Amino acid sequence: MSILATHNLAIGYSKKGITDTVQTALNLQLKAGELVCLIGPNGSGKSTLLRTLTGLQKPLSGNTSIDGKEISKLKQREKALLIALVLTERVDIENATVYNLVSLGRHPHSNWWGDITKNEGVIIREAIEMVHLEHKMHHNINELSDGERQRAMIAKALAQDTPIIMLDEPTAHLDLPNRVEIMLLLHRLAHKTDKAILLSTHELDLALQAADRIWLMSKEGVECGVPEDLVFDGSFNRAFESKSYFFNASNGNFSMNYPMTRKVWISGDKTRMYWTLRALARAGYVVVQDADVHISVTENGWEIDNDLIPTIEQLLEKLSTITESTF
């Protein structure tokens, strides 16, 4: 069942009588217990959509509802009880500990004075434990690594105890291990807590692995579906169409469109095949069945004319010595 739904939503900006429309006729649904990744080229409107869904920005037309309640008609505190938002901007609070930061998530639930009751303290500690930061609970925020800081912000959103969590590029500025950890963490949290988690990201390869569903934005609109279905129906190539690269449906990555002027035929060991094809494409070789030059990929190396070549580097050198007339 959908916890959030948009109804003919149009997003964009209106200033001094001039309207800049980014997307129109959006009918989207967000379900509890799912991690949804919002993906799209720069300028397609990802941040604008997030800001509109959270009520930070007014829609041009249409509306967004949560559990049947229209967002634009809710007071700020009511919104804060429904949606927790984690932004990209780095948060610095002088002399604040992880516990202090996460406790801010309880503000919509606390009394006028902001007192933290015993039960509130339990919720805060549980949120910190869920992101595996209990050993840093009383450390200053400025002492944390970027990955730990991002986990602390996610803990703050968990402590807010809303049915929906939205994050704007939560893996930005993180190294690869931390990007993987954050995506895995969010996937586990969506399933464990039954919350709907929506995040915008440029990490296409990670989103394809971690997301239960993808919202794929382009200038033509938003296509929604299970990642593999969007791969099979060509949605990614349509959304990221470019002369410089293409979405490779066989591996889920973007491949560069190199100028290929030479032909080779390749067969053999599948484990080494992917990396061999990458090296050949980079060097300008296109694979054509029954080409004059045949490369046999084996567990021990690459064979050309019964010569065993142990490395890719030597393979490329060997190919470069073959005259142009061979191709």
Helices and strands as residue ranges (DSSP letters): E 2-15, E 18-26, E 29-31, E 35-39, H 46-53, E 61-66, E 69-70, G 71-73, H 76-80, E 83-86, H 98-103, G 104-109, H 118-130, G 134-136, G 141-143, H 146-159, E 164-168, H 176-193, E 196-200, H 204-210, E 213-218, E 221-225, H 227-232, H 235-239, E 245-248, E 253-256, E 262-268, H 270-282, E 285-287, E 294-298, E 301-304, E 307-309, H 312-321, G 324-326
